[in-house]
Amino acid sequence: MARSLGLAAYRALTRRGEVPKDAPVQPRPKGELVWLHAGEVGNLLAVQDLAARLISTRTDLSVLITLPDDEASPTRSAPPRTDSAILQINAPSEHPAAVSAFLDHWSPDAAIWVWGGLRPNLILEATDRACPMFLIDADVGGFDKRRDRWLPDLTRQLLTRFKAVFARSAAGQRRLVQLGLLSDEVEQTSPLLAGGQALGCSDTDLTELSAAMGGRPAWFAAQLLPKEIPIILSAHKRASRLSHRLLLILQPSAPGQAQTAVDQATEQNLNVIRWEEGQFPDETTQVMVTDDVANQGLFFRVAPVSFLGSTLIQGEGGCDPLDAAALGSAILYGPRVRHFMASYSRLAAAGAARIVNDADALGAAVSTLIAPDHAATMAHAGWDVISQGAALTDKVVDLVQDTLDLELSRP
């Protein structure tokens, strides 16, 4: 009876106010759709990486990421993914009409709830519609709101709706048991961590570029803002004093800046070529400019050291360092990494990344790290960081695959 009264009281409360009238502005993609709710917005990068992993392992799968609509925008520490198969929106309110409209429109084939911050109407109606739901990365902070303390019966009822429950810590597991689950119903796993996806590249390009470089030392400066380009060119000239065969692969953040980078390198008497014009570096090439972000996977592979741009100048918030770490490149970066602070911190703590503040520091760091043993040590540390969350990600991907396969096999 107490359980029914708790739920009835909650639903009566959420029916107050005006009925939401706004329809979803994005169409539902065709095919299967997995819904990921990012309860802990500060860990959004990890949720986005899980979404990318899911769509990479299943044909015609889309992922919808929802964010708590009561979170202040400054906490949203990652921009939306550019992959068209990953959609990112605010979760609906708990008004029953908003919940029904959301589920009518998106009709998810499976759902993954991350961390906590459970929403009773949303979870109960989704599972009433036979949408399989899983709770992952659960922790104490996701279950310490006033409602969890004053209506534990309601939280207990919600937890029983999940087909599998994973806690990221022993404390999280104990909290879920306190709320009513049996200890063997909660599996403790590693935390959900951003892990970076291995960017692809053309095998032909990799073979031909490696042959053209002939074992020359190289470093890759990626996603550079216009004001960073002169800094990188100055750093390269400094590093080249100690390594005369050093090659800089330079990528502006915007394609329209490629010719500007070529002109600036030429003004500094550097021998420069354009990759997109079909040119390969020879022994006299000092700078190779590329303007296609799709080639990052190639250049992270051939360059043992990478400087990640949009980090020296205030405003952009940096770029994702895990792409470089996943491909074995030692990482240098500036202090402006707002969007990806957690990832840079993990890599720096492990010895896989090093911060620099100006051209002199960058040139000195490149000179040091271009030695194969130094770069290899950092690359190995980066790979260890990338691998930390792999077990949970693999487990979740397998769980979703099995669930969707089961749904497809039903008559």
Secondary structure as UniProt FT lines:
FT   HELIX           2..14
FT   STRAND          32..38
FT   HELIX           41..43
FT   HELIX           44..56
FT   TURN            59..60
FT   STRAND          61..67
FT   TURN            69..70
FT   HELIX           73..75
FT   TURN            84..85
FT   STRAND          86..90
FT   HELIX           96..106
FT   STRAND          110..114
FT   HELIX           120..128
FT   TURN            129..130
FT   STRAND          133..138
FT   HELIX           140..143
FT   HELIX           146..150
FT   HELIX           152..159
FT   TURN            160..161
FT   STRAND          164..167
FT   HELIX           170..178
FT   TURN            179..180
FT   HELIX           183..185
FT   STRAND          187..188
FT   HELIX           203..213
FT   TURN            214..215
FT   STRAND          218..224
FT   HELIX           226..228
FT   HELIX           229..240
FT   TURN            241..242
FT   TURN            244..245
FT   STRAND          247..252
FT   HELIX           255..257
FT   HELIX           258..267
FT   TURN            268..269
FT   STRAND          272..274
FT   HELIX           275..277
FT   TURN            283..284
FT   STRAND          287..289
FT   HELIX           293..295
FT   HELIX           296..302
FT   STRAND          305..308
FT   TURN            314..315
FT   HELIX           322..326
FT   TURN            327..328
FT   STRAND          330..333
FT   HELIX           338..340
FT   HELIX           341..350
FT   STRAND          353..355
FT   HELIX           359..369
FT   HELIX           372..387
FT   TURN            388..389
FT   HELIX           390..409
//
